[in-house]
Amino acid sequence: IKLFFKEQSIPDSADRTASVTGYVRKATNGRIAYQRQVTAGSDADFDVYTMKADGTDIRKVTGTGVNGLLQDREPVWSPDGKRIVWSKQMSSDVHNQDLWLVTVAADGSTATGAVNLLPDATYEDTGASWKPDGTQVAFVSAMAKPAYFYLNNVIAIASTASPGAIRPVSEAFDEDPSLLGWTKTGIHFTASQRTWSY
């Protein structure tokens, strides 16, 4: 999987502007998943889309018809290129985010079976990275604690087959962990280890 980052404003209609960020290209058929912010007046909304590598055949993945609710961000393709996991804002509190999973047709035409991987979680769960075999995702989680305390965040993992179970894996590290990725050699992240004073 190749990762691209780009910010770009593109016209959506006479009174709407769409800002595209965070491209992620899928290796198997070249489709790109990305988050798109559409602004109309004072309202702004993020949704997940896919498109061909040449910018054509844009398909909306989240929003109307796929459990649309508030902001949908940070899409990441599964290793087999059949599913997308993303971060969904679950209430008016911007820190209340869960990870959702959806199956996407090979040509991007349909997105079906959206499921919340963390139905019992509250506060922030973001920044997913797939295990190479596609059975689990790693992510940064507040573990149902107020998200504004850095020491509450941990790297956790969840099963893509059994939604609900969360297992923290970085409790020995206490400050602002950042997930780099999950490779065949394991989960890679940065964090401070008991170095800050309280």
N, C-alpha and C positions, 0 to 999 in steps of 0.2 A: 504494500500500500504506500503510495506517495502522498506526502502532506504538503498542501499549499496554503499560504495565508495571503489574503488580499482584501483591501477595502475599496469599495467602488460605489458610487451613487448612480443609479440608473432611473430613467423616467418610468413611472408606472401608469400615470394618467395625468390629466390636467392639474389635479390638486393633490397628488400622492407622489412620494419619493421612496424608492426602495434602496436600502443600503445592504450590500452583500458582503459577508465576512466569513472567514474560516472554511475555505474550501477543503474537502477531503476527497481525493480521487480513488475510485475503486479499481483495483487492478484487473479484475476479470472481464469487465466490458467497458471500462472507461467512463462510466457515469460518475458524476460528482455530486456529493451531498453537501449542502451548505445551509446556513441560517440566513434568513432575509428579514430585515426590519422594514416594514411599510408604515409610513407616517402619513396621516391624513388630518390636517389641522393640528389639534393638540393631542391627538391619539396616536400611539405607536404600538405596533404588534410585531413580535418575532414568530416566524414559522420556519419549518424545515422543508426544503425543496431538494429535488435532484434534477440534473440536466446532463446532456451529453458534453463531452470534453470541448466541443466547439461552440458551446453556449446555446445550442438549440434544444428543442424538446424539453422544456421546463415543466416539471411535474410537482405539484404540492403534496407533501407527505402528511403534514400535521394540519390542525385546524378543522374546518368543517368536515364532518364525516369520520374523523379519526380522533374522537374524544377531545375535541378542541377546547382548550381552556388556557387563557392568558398566554404567557411566553413559552416558546419552544426553542431550545438552543442546543449547541454543542453536539451535532449529529456525528456519529461514528459508525462506519460500516463494519459488519461482522467479517471475520477472516474469509468466509466462503462467499461474501458479497450478496447474501440473501436477506439480511436483516439490518436494521439501523437501531441503535440505542441512542437516546438523547435525554437532555435534562428539561423537565417540564415544571413550570411554576404552577403550584397547586392552589394558591389563594391570593388575596390581595397583598399578603406579606411576600416581598420579593425574595426573602430568605427561605421560604417554604418551597423547596424543589425536590422532586423525585425523579428517578430514572425510569424511562418508559422504553418499551421494545415493540417494534413493528416489523412485519414481513413485507418485503417489497418485491414486486414482480421483476423479472429479469430486464424487461424493457422500461421499467419505471412507471408503467401505466396504472398500477394499483398498489395500494398499501393497506394491508388487512391484519386483523388480529392484534390490535394494539393492546398491550398489557402493562400494568404498573409493576415493575420489579420490586418496588419497596412500598407496598400498600400501607404498612403500619408505621412508616418513618415520618418524622417531622423535621423541619428546618432543612439545612442545605445538604444535598447529595448531588455532586456535580463532577464533571471532568472524567467521564468513563473511558476505560481502555480495555479492549477485549483480550482474554486469554487466547493464545494462538489456536487452541482447538475449538473455540467458540462456546464452551460450556459455562463460562463465568465472565463477569466483568469486574474490574477493579475501579475504584472511584474515591474521591475525597468526600468524607461524611462528617457531619457534626454530631452524629449518633444521637439524634433527638435532643440535643442540648442547644442553648442559644448560640447562634452561629457567629456572633460578633466577638467571641473569645477565641483567639487563635489556638489556645491549648485544648479546646474541645474538638478540633478537627483531627481526624485520623484517616489513614488509608484503609479502606474496607473492601471486601469482595462479596458478591452476590451471585447466586446461580441463575442462569437464564432459563432453566427448566422448572425451577421451584421458587416462584416469587415469594418474597417475604423474609427469608433468612439472610441476615447480614452478619459477617464475621470481620471484626477489626483485626488488622495485621501489623499495625505500627504503633502500638501503645507505648513502646519504650522510647518513642520519639515524641516530644511534647510541644513543639512549636511549628505551626504553619507548614505542614507537609505539602509537597507538590508532586503530583504523579507524573512521571516521565513516560511510562509505557510498560507493557507486559510482553516480554519476549520469551523464547524457549528457555532462557536461562533464569527467568523469574521476573518479579515485579521490581521496577526501578523507580525510585523517588528520591527527592531531596527533603531534608528536614533538620531541625536543630535537636540535639540530644541532651536534655537537661542542662542547657547552658545559660538560660535566661534567669534572671532573679525576679522574685515575686514579692 
